[in-house]
């Protein structure tokens, strides 16, 4: 069936009769690709500024780490606000405002004189902008796709990988020419492209069509019932008079005679009725916290809470680790770039696998998380360039399989479902905020205590292992919940059947017997 959309101006919503799995969704996917590059791509590339900020502000690792920690915390902590604003004002306006905030924060940070000013500009202002830009974009992209959702989201999310691959060497070279302050200013101006991407996010409305079976017209039906009643009445009267009288189609006017030639019901006519003709739907909640009652969602949120510890710290500390091992800055940037390229292949591979049917997607993600934990444990055992390169490629690939699917996985029935995707994403990212705040500083504290950058990867690996434990409980919790709902439904049905009087059918049969006996007595 060809999906037809009502063609309107670019400023109005796209109206479909079902999820298009394409159409304007491809434009939204491209916009998400660019937004990913200019949000998470920049955050992951921020490690190239790490040593410059330590020298300029004369600060420790942990204090510099707080810049990204506050940014990630604000990004995730304000996720419910992003959901509320998107439901109230639309995804497009929220993303455009977010792009402006990101640019203002980054450009202002280039003039900062203390690390506290960096906390405010990049941490608070840009962090809020990142949240308003990223979450609404991935949410509306999930609404445009159904069967291809996993693959399209995974491919579009590779924007951050290409950004890390290109930005890390480019910013490193740019710093040598104009310094880190002007480089940061150029990055902030480049992030204004998010405003253009936000303007492409046309809202989507799905108006489901109902199939209504229309029986023969009301007039014909009434005529048929009248004839049947007449035939019954005259047959009973004929018993009393001894004359056999029958009502036949020949005694019916010509216009009804043709309708009764065949006793078979006419072929039903199917009419498509848009849902707009049905009673008004209840008002959509700006934020639905009912997902917190779902045990499977709670387990998935705890998975995100602990797994986030391992998402950002490796990208921040891989360059300082390589420099501490005697590897020059150029080769260190190549290691980060190789990690980004491997993440591209990981995202695409995960999307391709999860797009296969039938498959239990939550189990595939669990396998990827376990392998990602092993990758984090492997970093401390690397002591030279090629060892770090192999670990980075393995880590990047496995990170891509998880990072590109953990938020779209909320749309699956095993977790929250597409109907609650918007609210679930807001609550889920909100819960991630705690580990997003604590992850990099915790790694920085371990580095300051041990004077060894390898220690940062141990905290990441421990968090990922705990995340894998909670992820393994998602499906069992959903199964138990479904069984409980099924038993409750069966109990309600049995109670309803028990409430029906035992003599309900006998009363009707008694009436028929009484009428038969009265007819016999008349005869």
Secondary structure, DSSP 8 states (H G I E B T S, - for coil): ----EE---TTS-EEESS--SSTTHHHHHHHHHHHHHHTHHHHHHGGGGHHHHHHHHT--HHHHHHHHHHHHHHHHHTHHHHHHHHHHH-HHHHHHHHHHHHHHHHHHHTT--SHHHHIIIIIIIIHHHHHHHHHHHHHHHHHH-STTHHHHHHHHTTHHHHHHHHHHHHHHHHHHHHHHHHHHHHHHHHTTHHHHHHHT---EEE--EEEEEE-S-HHHHHHHHHHHHHHHHHHHHHHHHT------GGGS-HHHHGGGS--S----EEEEEEGGGS-------SS-GGGGG-HHHHHHHHHHHHHGGGTSHHHHHHHHHHHHTT--HHHHHHHHHHHHHHHHHHHHHHHHHHTSSS--HHHHHHHHHHHHHHHHHHGGG--SHHHHHHHHHHHHHHHHHHHTTTTGGGGSTTTT-GGGHHHHHHHHHHHHHHHHHHHHHHHHHHHHHHT-TTHHHHHHHHHHHHHHHHHTTHHHHHHHHHHHHHHHHHHHHHHHHHTS-TTHHHHHHHHHHHHHHHHHHH-
